[in-house]
Amino acid sequence: MATYVRIEQSEFDEWMQAHDFFCLNEDQVRQELVYVKTWHDETYMIKVFSSIVPGSGTGRAVGKDAIRVVLFVLVAGEYHPFWKAKRVHRVQGWKSNLIHRISDAEIMGLYGQTQYNCPVCESPLVGRDGRRGPFIGCTNWSVTRCGYTRDMRKR
Ligand SMILES: [Zn+2]
């Protein structure tokens, strides 16, 4: 079992800023610092839920203390969560684990971005995990049930 480490708020903040994220202050009501990065005309957004309690630098209770990385996509004017990376535990090596999770989320967005928009409804496309491996799907699925998909392995 890896050893739990204390992550200072200032250390985390500096690291996130160095990776082009900014702190989303309005989310502090959720009792943890949340960081955001958007790209491709703000179509894609990654949120990092730090698990760091604002002002103290201490972690939340064990069990709620992992750092989470979520990819959101803008559909019909609203951000929808589309993909969650594996959790990053607050242990030695968290920085390299976190950069891998962030890049996983970026790849999920980039796959969609490189495939242009959905040929059926013109919404953004995004990478998703499926039972038979990763695929590209229409982000409008949760809104209009547009079912356009394309296998990522046949590119
Ligand atoms: Zn579509």
Backbone and ligand atoms as CSV (ligand in chain L), in Angstrom:
chain,resi,resn,atom,element,x,y,z
A,1,MET,N,N,0.859,-1.203,0.000
A,1,MET,CA,C,0.000,0.000,0.000
A,1,MET,C,C,0.891,1.248,0.000
A,2,ALA,N,N,0.657,2.128,-0.923
A,2,ALA,CA,C,1.471,3.347,-1.027
A,2,ALA,C,C,1.150,4.316,0.112
A,3,THR,N,N,2.109,5.146,0.445
A,3,THR,CA,C,1.929,6.073,1.564
A,3,THR,C,C,1.215,7.341,1.128
A,4,TYR,N,N,0.244,7.715,1.908
A,4,TYR,CA,C,-0.521,8.933,1.696
A,4,TYR,C,C,0.386,10.143,1.935
A,5,VAL,N,N,0.341,11.133,1.056
A,5,VAL,CA,C,1.159,12.338,1.266
A,5,VAL,C,C,0.272,13.571,1.399
A,6,ARG,N,N,0.778,14.543,2.099
A,6,ARG,CA,C,0.074,15.816,2.223
A,6,ARG,C,C,0.419,16.658,0.996
A,7,ILE,N,N,-0.589,17.230,0.349
A,7,ILE,CA,C,-0.340,18.112,-0.793
A,7,ILE,C,C,-0.748,19.515,-0.366
A,8,GLU,N,N,0.231,20.424,-0.336
A,8,GLU,CA,C,-0.070,21.801,0.039
A,8,GLU,C,C,-0.856,22.476,-1.077
A,9,GLN,N,N,-1.792,23.333,-0.681
A,9,GLN,CA,C,-2.598,24.050,-1.663
A,9,GLN,C,C,-1.717,24.845,-2.630
A,10,SER,N,N,-0.668,25.518,-2.104
A,10,SER,CA,C,0.195,26.351,-2.952
A,10,SER,C,C,0.957,25.498,-3.970
A,11,GLU,N,N,1.373,24.330,-3.546
A,11,GLU,CA,C,2.097,23.422,-4.445
A,11,GLU,C,C,1.174,22.944,-5.569
A,12,PHE,N,N,-0.036,22.553,-5.182
A,12,PHE,CA,C,-1.001,22.060,-6.165
A,12,PHE,C,C,-1.367,23.174,-7.139
A,13,ASP,N,N,-1.614,24.371,-6.594
A,13,ASP,CA,C,-2.001,25.525,-7.379
A,13,ASP,C,C,-0.939,25.878,-8.424
A,14,GLU,N,N,0.317,25.906,-7.992
A,14,GLU,CA,C,1.420,26.220,-8.902
A,14,GLU,C,C,1.526,25.175,-10.009
A,15,TRP,N,N,1.380,23.920,-9.618
A,15,TRP,CA,C,1.514,22.827,-10.582
A,15,TRP,C,C,0.398,22.907,-11.633
A,16,MET,N,N,-0.824,23.163,-11.188
A,16,MET,CA,C,-1.954,23.245,-12.113
A,16,MET,C,C,-1.795,24.431,-13.070
A,17,GLN,N,N,-1.366,25.565,-12.529
A,17,GLN,CA,C,-1.163,26.747,-13.386
A,17,GLN,C,C,-0.075,26.496,-14.417
A,18,ALA,N,N,0.961,25.774,-14.021
A,18,ALA,CA,C,2.044,25.440,-14.947
A,18,ALA,C,C,1.542,24.524,-16.066
A,19,HIS,N,N,0.411,23.844,-15.819
A,19,HIS,CA,C,-0.182,22.972,-16.840
A,19,HIS,C,C,-1.431,23.604,-17.467
A,20,ASP,N,N,-1.477,24.957,-17.454
A,20,ASP,CA,C,-2.518,25.732,-18.141
A,20,ASP,C,C,-3.922,25.603,-17.564
A,21,PHE,N,N,-4.040,25.245,-16.301
A,21,PHE,CA,C,-5.358,25.199,-15.657
A,21,PHE,C,C,-5.530,26.452,-14.802
A,22,PHE,N,N,-6.782,26.893,-14.654
A,22,PHE,CA,C,-7.031,27.959,-13.697
A,22,PHE,C,C,-8.044,27.477,-12.672
A,23,CYS,N,N,-8.022,28.114,-11.508
A,23,CYS,CA,C,-8.887,27.682,-10.413
A,23,CYS,C,C,-10.282,28.264,-10.585
A,24,LEU,N,N,-11.276,27.413,-10.490
A,24,LEU,CA,C,-12.673,27.825,-10.647
A,24,LEU,C,C,-13.209,28.154,-9.255
A,25,ASN,N,N,-13.159,29.449,-8.924
A,25,ASN,CA,C,-13.451,29.834,-7.542
A,25,ASN,C,C,-14.880,29.541,-7.089
A,26,GLU,N,N,-15.831,29.639,-8.013
A,26,GLU,CA,C,-17.224,29.453,-7.586
A,26,GLU,C,C,-17.503,28.026,-7.108
A,27,ASP,N,N,-16.638,27.110,-7.451
A,27,ASP,CA,C,-16.836,25.727,-7.019
A,27,ASP,C,C,-16.311,25.470,-5.607
A,28,GLN,N,N,-15.797,26.513,-4.968
A,28,GLN,CA,C,-15.277,26.319,-3.610
A,28,GLN,C,C,-16.376,25.963,-2.622
A,29,VAL,N,N,-17.609,26.252,-2.978
A,29,VAL,CA,C,-18.716,25.853,-2.109
A,29,VAL,C,C,-18.768,24.337,-1.974
A,30,ARG,N,N,-18.153,23.662,-2.922
A,30,ARG,CA,C,-18.133,22.199,-2.860
A,30,ARG,C,C,-17.056,21.666,-1.923
A,31,GLN,N,N,-16.411,22.557,-1.208
A,31,GLN,CA,C,-15.424,22.151,-0.210
A,31,GLN,C,C,-14.158,21.560,-0.810
A,32,GLU,N,N,-13.910,21.857,-2.080
A,32,GLU,CA,C,-12.623,21.450,-2.635
A,32,GLU,C,C,-12.294,22.377,-3.800
A,33,LEU,N,N,-11.006,22.553,-4.057
A,33,LEU,CA,C,-10.572,23.396,-5.164
A,33,LEU,C,C,-10.784,22.643,-6.471
A,34,VAL,N,N,-11.337,23.361,-7.475
A,34,VAL,CA,C,-11.594,22.765,-8.777
A,34,VAL,C,C,-10.846,23.577,-9.827
A,35,TYR,N,N,-10.158,22.877,-10.721
A,35,TYR,CA,C,-9.360,23.538,-11.753
A,35,TYR,C,C,-9.920,23.196,-13.134
A,36,VAL,N,N,-9.786,24.155,-14.066
A,36,VAL,CA,C,-10.410,24.020,-15.371
A,36,VAL,C,C,-9.451,24.401,-16.486
A,37,LYS,N,N,-9.593,23.711,-17.604
A,37,LYS,CA,C,-8.861,24.060,-18.828
A,37,LYS,C,C,-9.812,23.796,-19.983
A,38,THR,N,N,-9.898,24.713,-20.935
A,38,THR,CA,C,-10.765,24.500,-22.103
A,38,THR,C,C,-9.922,24.607,-23.363
A,39,TRP,N,N,-10.390,24.016,-24.460
A,39,TRP,CA,C,-9.700,24.173,-25.741
A,39,TRP,C,C,-10.684,23.970,-26.884
A,40,HIS,N,N,-10.184,24.183,-28.101
A,40,HIS,CA,C,-10.998,24.097,-29.316
A,40,HIS,C,C,-12.244,24.974,-29.178
A,41,ASP,N,N,-12.028,26.305,-29.064
A,41,ASP,CA,C,-13.119,27.263,-28.898
A,41,ASP,C,C,-14.028,26.904,-27.725
A,42,GLU,N,N,-13.436,26.388,-26.664
A,42,GLU,CA,C,-14.159,26.033,-25.438
A,42,GLU,C,C,-15.152,24.892,-25.614
A,43,THR,N,N,-15.037,24.145,-26.721
A,43,THR,CA,C,-15.914,22.986,-26.921
A,43,THR,C,C,-15.591,21.909,-25.902
A,44,TYR,N,N,-14.305,21.740,-25.604
A,44,TYR,CA,C,-13.880,20.697,-24.678
A,44,TYR,C,C,-13.341,21.339,-23.399
A,45,MET,N,N,-13.682,20.747,-22.259
A,45,MET,CA,C,-13.246,21.276,-20.971
A,45,MET,C,C,-12.829,20.106,-20.080
A,46,ILE,N,N,-11.687,20.270,-19.422
A,46,ILE,CA,C,-11.283,19.281,-18.420
A,46,ILE,C,C,-11.398,19.948,-17.061
A,47,LYS,N,N,-12.062,19.261,-16.141
A,47,LYS,CA,C,-12.131,19.737,-14.766
A,47,LYS,C,C,-11.331,18.786,-13.895
A,48,VAL,N,N,-10.499,19.363,-13.033
A,48,VAL,CA,C,-9.759,18.554,-12.067
A,48,VAL,C,C,-10.308,18.885,-10.680
A,49,PHE,N,N,-10.905,17.892,-10.047
A,49,PHE,CA,C,-11.430,18.039,-8.692
A,49,PHE,C,C,-10.302,17.625,-7.749
A,50,SER,N,N,-9.738,18.629,-7.059
A,50,SER,CA,C,-8.456,18.436,-6.376
A,50,SER,C,C,-8.533,17.612,-5.092
A,51,SER,N,N,-9.680,17.594,-4.439
A,51,SER,CA,C,-9.858,17.002,-3.102
A,51,SER,C,C,-9.147,17.818,-2.020
A,52,ILE,N,N,-8.623,19.008,-2.420
A,52,ILE,CA,C,-7.953,19.867,-1.441
A,52,ILE,C,C,-8.968,20.874,-0.886
A,53,VAL,N,N,-9.095,20.923,0.422
A,53,VAL,CA,C,-10.030,21.833,1.069
A,53,VAL,C,C,-9.485,23.259,0.947
A,54,PRO,N,N,-10.271,24.202,0.377
A,54,PRO,CA,C,-9.771,25.561,0.185
A,54,PRO,C,C,-9.285,26.175,1.494
A,55,GLY,N,N,-8.112,26.824,1.422
A,55,GLY,CA,C,-7.597,27.533,2.583
A,55,GLY,C,C,-6.780,26.691,3.542
A,56,SER,N,N,-6.938,25.403,3.510
A,56,SER,CA,C,-6.229,24.587,4.494
A,56,SER,C,C,-5.139,23.716,3.879
A,57,GLY,N,N,-5.363,23.269,2.644
A,57,GLY,CA,C,-4.368,22.401,2.009
A,57,GLY,C,C,-4.499,20.959,2.436
A,58,THR,N,N,-5.381,20.699,3.378
A,58,THR,CA,C,-5.528,19.305,3.812
A,58,THR,C,C,-6.495,18.564,2.892
A,59,GLY,N,N,-6.402,17.283,2.922
A,59,GLY,CA,C,-7.278,16.474,2.099
A,59,GLY,C,C,-8.632,16.283,2.732
A,60,ARG,N,N,-9.587,15.858,1.932
A,60,ARG,CA,C,-10.900,15.526,2.469
A,60,ARG,C,C,-10.797,14.173,3.177
A,61,ALA,N,N,-11.896,13.723,3.716
A,61,ALA,CA,C,-11.905,12.459,4.458
A,61,ALA,C,C,-11.458,11.305,3.574
A,62,VAL,N,N,-10.814,10.344,4.161
A,62,VAL,CA,C,-10.374,9.156,3.423
A,62,VAL,C,C,-11.588,8.524,2.754
A,63,GLY,N,N,-11.415,8.196,1.469
A,63,GLY,CA,C,-12.542,7.673,0.700
A,63,GLY,C,C,-13.079,8.737,-0.244
A,64,LYS,N,N,-12.912,10.020,0.148
A,64,LYS,CA,C,-13.322,11.128,-0.725
A,64,LYS,C,C,-12.092,11.971,-1.055
A,65,ASP,N,N,-10.917,11.368,-0.908
A,65,ASP,CA,C,-9.688,12.150,-0.972
A,65,ASP,C,C,-8.931,12.013,-2.289
A,66,ALA,N,N,-9.473,11.265,-3.253
A,66,ALA,CA,C,-8.752,11.099,-4.513
A,66,ALA,C,C,-9.006,12.286,-5.434
A,67,ILE,N,N,-8.009,12.577,-6.288
A,67,ILE,CA,C,-8.134,13.648,-7.280
A,67,ILE,C,C,-8.841,13.055,-8.496
A,68,ARG,N,N,-9.884,13.737,-9.011
A,68,ARG,CA,C,-10.637,13.228,-10.155
A,68,ARG,C,C,-10.478,14.147,-11.368
A,69,VAL,N,N,-10.394,13.536,-12.546
A,69,VAL,CA,C,-10.237,14.267,-13.807
A,69,VAL,C,C,-11.425,13.903,-14.699
A,70,VAL,N,N,-12.189,14.913,-15.122
A,70,VAL,CA,C,-13.387,14.662,-15.924
A,70,VAL,C,C,-13.367,15.521,-17.188
A,71,LEU,N,N,-13.651,14.895,-18.327
A,71,LEU,CA,C,-13.767,15.619,-19.595
A,71,LEU,C,C,-15.225,16.004,-19.818
A,72,PHE,N,N,-15.458,17.288,-20.083
A,72,PHE,CA,C,-16.801,17.795,-20.394
A,72,PHE,C,C,-16.807,18.264,-21.845
A,73,VAL,N,N,-17.967,18.178,-22.492
A,73,VAL,CA,C,-18.097,18.677,-23.866
A,73,VAL,C,C,-19.316,19.585,-23.937
A,74,LEU,N,N,-19.145,20.690,-24.663
A,74,LEU,CA,C,-20.215,21.668,-24.816
A,74,LEU,C,C,-21.213,21.169,-25.862
A,75,VAL,N,N,-22.441,20.925,-25.429
A,75,VAL,CA,C,-23.508,20.501,-26.346
A,75,VAL,C,C,-24.714,21.387,-26.089
A,76,ALA,N,N,-25.212,22.023,-27.143
A,76,ALA,CA,C,-26.387,22.893,-27.031
A,76,ALA,C,C,-26.227,23.905,-25.888
A,77,GLY,N,N,-25.023,24.513,-25.811
A,77,GLY,CA,C,-24.791,25.586,-24.848
A,77,GLY,C,C,-24.513,25.164,-23.416
A,78,GLU,N,N,-24.452,23.861,-23.148
A,78,GLU,CA,C,-24.180,23.402,-21.787
A,78,GLU,C,C,-23.081,22.353,-21.774
A,79,TYR,N,N,-22.272,22.395,-20.724
A,79,TYR,CA,C,-21.231,21.379,-20.591
A,79,TYR,C,C,-21.820,20.090,-20.019
A,80,HIS,N,N,-21.528,18.987,-20.689
A,80,HIS,CA,C,-21.964,17.678,-20.208
A,80,HIS,C,C,-20.724,16.843,-19.883
A,81,PRO,N,N,-20.717,16.137,-18.747
A,81,PRO,CA,C,-19.585,15.258,-18.452
A,81,PRO,C,C,-19.606,14.061,-19.393
A,82,PHE,N,N,-18.477,13.773,-20.042
A,82,PHE,CA,C,-18.452,12.674,-21.010
A,82,PHE,C,C,-17.487,11.561,-20.698
A,83,TRP,N,N,-16.480,11.859,-19.934
A,83,TRP,CA,C,-15.504,10.801,-19.675
A,83,TRP,C,C,-14.770,11.091,-18.370
A,84,LYS,N,N,-14.638,10.050,-17.552
A,84,LYS,CA,C,-13.923,10.177,-16.286
A,84,LYS,C,C,-12.643,9.370,-16.345
A,85,ALA,N,N,-11.538,9.977,-15.947
A,85,ALA,CA,C,-10.269,9.244,-15.894
A,85,ALA,C,C,-10.219,8.424,-14.610
A,86,LYS,N,N,-9.288,7.477,-14.556
A,86,LYS,CA,C,-9.054,6.741,-13.324
A,86,LYS,C,C,-8.656,7.723,-12.223
A,87,ARG,N,N,-9.077,7.456,-11.005
A,87,ARG,CA,C,-8.770,8.356,-9.891
A,87,ARG,C,C,-7.274,8.442,-9.603
A,88,VAL,N,N,-6.854,9.617,-9.126
A,88,VAL,CA,C,-5.446,9.811,-8.749
A,88,VAL,C,C,-5.389,9.877,-7.227
A,89,HIS,N,N,-4.740,8.923,-6.625
A,89,HIS,CA,C,-4.652,8.911,-5.167
A,89,HIS,C,C,-3.536,9.815,-4.687
A,90,ARG,N,N,-3.746,10.364,-3.485
A,90,ARG,CA,C,-2.772,11.327,-2.941
A,90,ARG,C,C,-1.596,10.591,-2.325
A,91,VAL,N,N,-0.833,9.972,-3.190
A,91,VAL,CA,C,0.340,9.220,-2.753
A,91,VAL,C,C,1.556,9.748,-3.509
A,92,GLN,N,N,2.733,9.326,-3.051
A,92,GLN,CA,C,3.978,9.672,-3.745
A,92,GLN,C,C,3.790,9.393,-5.239
A,93,GLY,N,N,4.209,10.329,-6.085
A,93,GLY,CA,C,4.057,10.108,-7.529
A,93,GLY,C,C,2.738,10.615,-8.072
A,94,TRP,N,N,1.970,11.365,-7.261
A,94,TRP,CA,C,0.663,11.859,-7.727
A,94,TRP,C,C,0.800,12.765,-8.937
A,95,LYS,N,N,1.910,13.513,-9.038
A,95,LYS,CA,C,2.063,14.439,-10.168
A,95,LYS,C,C,2.132,13.686,-11.495
A,96,SER,N,N,2.903,12.609,-11.523
A,96,SER,CA,C,3.013,11.893,-12.800
A,96,SER,C,C,1.717,11.123,-13.082
A,97,ASN,N,N,1.041,10.621,-12.037
A,97,ASN,CA,C,-0.264,9.988,-12.258
A,97,ASN,C,C,-1.272,10.992,-12.803
A,98,LEU,N,N,-1.260,12.197,-12.220
A,98,LEU,CA,C,-2.223,13.218,-12.637
A,98,LEU,C,C,-1.983,13.662,-14.083
A,99,ILE,N,N,-0.725,13.830,-14.474
A,99,ILE,CA,C,-0.452,14.268,-15.849
A,99,ILE,C,C,-0.907,13.192,-16.843
A,100,HIS,N,N,-0.793,11.922,-16.449
A,100,HIS,CA,C,-1.273,10.857,-17.332
A,100,HIS,C,C,-2.786,10.887,-17.468
A,101,ARG,N,N,-3.492,11.119,-16.356
A,101,ARG,CA,C,-4.964,11.164,-16.395
A,101,ARG,C,C,-5.438,12.348,-17.231
A,102,ILE,N,N,-4.740,13.499,-17.075
A,102,ILE,CA,C,-5.107,14.691,-17.851
A,102,ILE,C,C,-4.893,14.424,-19.329
A,103,SER,N,N,-3.787,13.766,-19.658
A,103,SER,CA,C,-3.540,13.518,-21.077
A,103,SER,C,C,-4.514,12.467,-21.623
A,104,ASP,N,N,-4.956,11.503,-20.786
A,104,ASP,CA,C,-6.012,10.568,-21.218
A,104,ASP,C,C,-7.276,11.350,-21.594
A,105,ALA,N,N,-7.647,12.304,-20.744
A,105,ALA,CA,C,-8.860,13.093,-20.988
A,105,ALA,C,C,-8.699,13.952,-22.239
A,106,GLU,N,N,-7.499,14.516,-22.432
A,106,GLU,CA,C,-7.249,15.326,-23.633
A,106,GLU,C,C,-7.381,14.482,-24.892
A,107,ILE,N,N,-6.851,13.259,-24.836
A,107,ILE,CA,C,-6.929,12.365,-25.996
A,107,ILE,C,C,-8.394,12.061,-26.333
A,108,MET,N,N,-9.219,11.830,-25.297
A,108,MET,CA,C,-10.629,11.551,-25.524
A,108,MET,C,C,-11.296,12.722,-26.254
A,109,GLY,N,N,-10.923,13.953,-25.889
A,109,GLY,CA,C,-11.456,15.131,-26.577
A,109,GLY,C,C,-10.841,15.309,-27.947
A,110,LEU,N,N,-9.529,15.083,-28.036
A,110,LEU,CA,C,-8.838,15.299,-29.310
A,110,LEU,C,C,-9.309,14.333,-30.390
A,111,TYR,N,N,-9.637,13.101,-29.998
A,111,TYR,CA,C,-10.123,12.145,-30.992
A,111,TYR,C,C,-11.377,12.682,-31.654
A,112,GLY,N,N,-12.281,13.213,-30.835
A,112,GLY,CA,C,-13.503,13.778,-31.379
A,112,GLY,C,C,-13.199,14.977,-32.263
A,113,GLN,N,N,-12.334,15.854,-31.740
A,113,GLN,CA,C,-11.991,17.084,-32.438
A,113,GLN,C,C,-11.401,16.829,-33.825
A,114,THR,N,N,-10.587,15.773,-33.931
A,114,THR,CA,C,-9.948,15.506,-35.217
A,114,THR,C,C,-10.918,14.865,-36.206
A,115,GLN,N,N,-12.072,14.409,-35.706
A,115,GLN,CA,C,-13.055,13.789,-36.604
A,115,GLN,C,C,-14.133,14.793,-37.033
A,116,TYR,N,N,-13.862,16.077,-36.803
A,116,TYR,CA,C,-14.830,17.130,-37.116
A,116,TYR,C,C,-16.131,16.898,-36.355
A,117,ASN,N,N,-17.251,17.316,-36.906
A,117,ASN,CA,C,-18.499,17.184,-36.176
A,117,ASN,C,C,-19.287,15.983,-36.649
A,118,CYS,N,N,-20.306,15.642,-35.894
A,118,CYS,CA,C,-21.153,14.500,-36.209
A,118,CYS,C,C,-21.768,14.672,-37.609
A,119,PRO,N,N,-21.614,13.676,-38.484
A,119,PRO,CA,C,-22.176,13.801,-39.832
A,119,PRO,C,C,-23.709,13.774,-39.828
A,120,VAL,N,N,-24.301,13.343,-38.716
A,120,VAL,CA,C,-25.766,13.278,-38.639
A,120,VAL,C,C,-26.357,14.589,-38.121
A,121,CYS,N,N,-25.841,15.062,-36.966
A,121,CYS,CA,C,-26.470,16.237,-36.339
A,121,CYS,C,C,-25.512,17.408,-36.129
A,122,GLU,N,N,-24.231,17.256,-36.531
A,122,GLU,CA,C,-23.229,18.323,-36.464
A,122,GLU,C,C,-22.792,18.717,-35.057
A,123,SER,N,N,-23.104,17.903,-34.037
A,123,SER,CA,C,-22.598,18.171,-32.684
A,123,SER,C,C,-21.133,17.741,-32.606
A,124,PRO,N,N,-20.387,18.219,-31.580
A,124,PRO,CA,C,-19.008,17.747,-31.442
A,124,PRO,C,C,-18.950,16.235,-31.195
A,125,LEU,N,N,-17.880,15.618,-31.638
A,125,LEU,CA,C,-17.661,14.187,-31.378
A,125,LEU,C,C,-16.634,14.056,-30.259
A,126,VAL,N,N,-16.648,12.927,-29.589
A,126,VAL,CA,C,-15.719,12.740,-28.478
A,126,VAL,C,C,-15.349,11.273,-28.378
A,127,GLY,N,N,-14.158,10.995,-27.828
A,127,GLY,CA,C,-13.762,9.618,-27.570
A,127,GLY,C,C,-14.497,9.087,-26.355
A,128,ARG,N,N,-14.886,7.828,-26.392
A,128,ARG,CA,C,-15.578,7.228,-25.249
A,128,ARG,C,C,-15.093,5.800,-25.062
A,129,ASP,N,N,-15.275,5.311,-23.827
A,129,ASP,CA,C,-14.921,3.920,-23.544
A,129,ASP,C,C,-16.122,3.037,-23.801
A,130,GLY,N,N,-15.903,1.950,-24.511
A,130,GLY,CA,C,-16.993,1.009,-24.725
A,130,GLY,C,C,-16.576,-0.376,-24.285
A,131,ARG,N,N,-17.540,-1.282,-24.218
A,131,ARG,CA,C,-17.225,-2.649,-23.813
A,131,ARG,C,C,-16.224,-3.286,-24.770
A,132,ARG,N,N,-16.286,-2.879,-26.053
A,132,ARG,CA,C,-15.353,-3.455,-27.034
A,132,ARG,C,C,-14.219,-2.495,-27.371
A,133,GLY,N,N,-13.858,-1.607,-26.428
A,133,GLY,CA,C,-12.742,-0.693,-26.636
A,133,GLY,C,C,-13.215,0.723,-26.911
A,134,PRO,N,N,-12.248,1.639,-27.089
A,134,PRO,CA,C,-12.607,3.038,-27.289
A,134,PRO,C,C,-13.295,3.282,-28.628
A,135,PHE,N,N,-14.229,4.203,-28.654
A,135,PHE,CA,C,-14.887,4.567,-29.906
A,135,PHE,C,C,-15.171,6.067,-29.898
A,136,ILE,N,N,-15.508,6.601,-31.064
A,136,ILE,CA,C,-15.865,8.009,-31.168
A,136,ILE,C,C,-17.385,8.080,-31.206
A,137,GLY,N,N,-17.951,8.910,-30.375
A,137,GLY,CA,C,-19.407,9.024,-30.335
A,137,GLY,C,C,-19.864,10.465,-30.416
A,138,CYS,N,N,-21.121,10.638,-30.757
A,138,CYS,CA,C,-21.720,11.967,-30.836
A,138,CYS,C,C,-22.044,12.454,-29.429
A,139,THR,N,N,-21.700,13.710,-29.135
A,139,THR,CA,C,-21.958,14.256,-27.798
A,139,THR,C,C,-23.431,14.602,-27.612
A,140,ASN,N,N,-24.191,14.539,-28.662
A,140,ASN,CA,C,-25.614,14.858,-28.567
A,140,ASN,C,C,-26.422,13.661,-28.087
A,141,TRP,N,N,-25.731,12.576,-27.797
A,141,TRP,CA,C,-26.414,11.352,-27.394
A,141,TRP,C,C,-27.342,11.569,-26.201
A,142,SER,N,N,-26.845,12.293,-25.175
A,142,SER,CA,C,-27.639,12.465,-23.952
A,142,SER,C,C,-28.796,13.443,-24.142
A,143,VAL,N,N,-28.754,14.234,-25.215
A,143,VAL,CA,C,-29.798,15.243,-25.439
A,143,VAL,C,C,-30.844,14.724,-26.418
A,144,THR,N,N,-30.410,14.305,-27.602
A,144,THR,CA,C,-31.392,13.890,-28.627
A,144,THR,C,C,-31.284,12.399,-28.965
A,145,ARG,N,N,-30.355,11.694,-28.247
A,145,ARG,CA,C,-30.119,10.271,-28.514
A,145,ARG,C,C,-29.546,10.023,-29.904
A,146,CYS,N,N,-28.874,11.031,-30.465
A,146,CYS,CA,C,-28.196,10.804,-31.739
A,146,CYS,C,C,-27.180,9.689,-31.503
A,147,GLY,N,N,-27.267,8.638,-32.271
A,147,GLY,CA,C,-26.458,7.446,-31.996
A,147,GLY,C,C,-25.244,7.270,-32.877
A,148,TYR,N,N,-24.775,8.358,-33.503
A,148,TYR,CA,C,-23.622,8.192,-34.399
A,148,TYR,C,C,-22.381,7.753,-33.614
A,149,THR,N,N,-21.720,6.687,-34.059
A,149,THR,CA,C,-20.454,6.249,-33.462
A,149,THR,C,C,-19.513,5.790,-34.565
A,150,ARG,N,N,-18.245,5.758,-34.212
A,150,ARG,CA,C,-17.247,5.247,-35.144
A,150,ARG,C,C,-16.161,4.564,-34.327
A,151,ASP,N,N,-15.761,3.404,-34.752
A,151,ASP,CA,C,-14.739,2.648,-34.038
A,151,ASP,C,C,-13.410,3.382,-34.122
A,152,MET,N,N,-12.765,3.606,-32.987
A,152,MET,CA,C,-11.506,4.356,-32.966
A,152,MET,C,C,-10.344,3.565,-33.554
A,153,ARG,N,N,-10.463,2.253,-33.540
A,153,ARG,CA,C,-9.345,1.443,-34.015
A,153,ARG,C,C,-9.230,1.431,-35.528
A,154,LYS,N,N,-10.333,1.749,-36.237
A,154,LYS,CA,C,-10.284,1.816,-37.701
A,154,LYS,C,C,-10.209,3.262,-38.117
A,155,ARG,N,N,-8.995,3.822,-38.139
A,155,ARG,CA,C,-8.891,5.243,-38.458
A,155,ARG,C,C,-8.297,5.445,-39.836
L,1,ZN,ZN,ZN,-24.966,13.379,-33.787
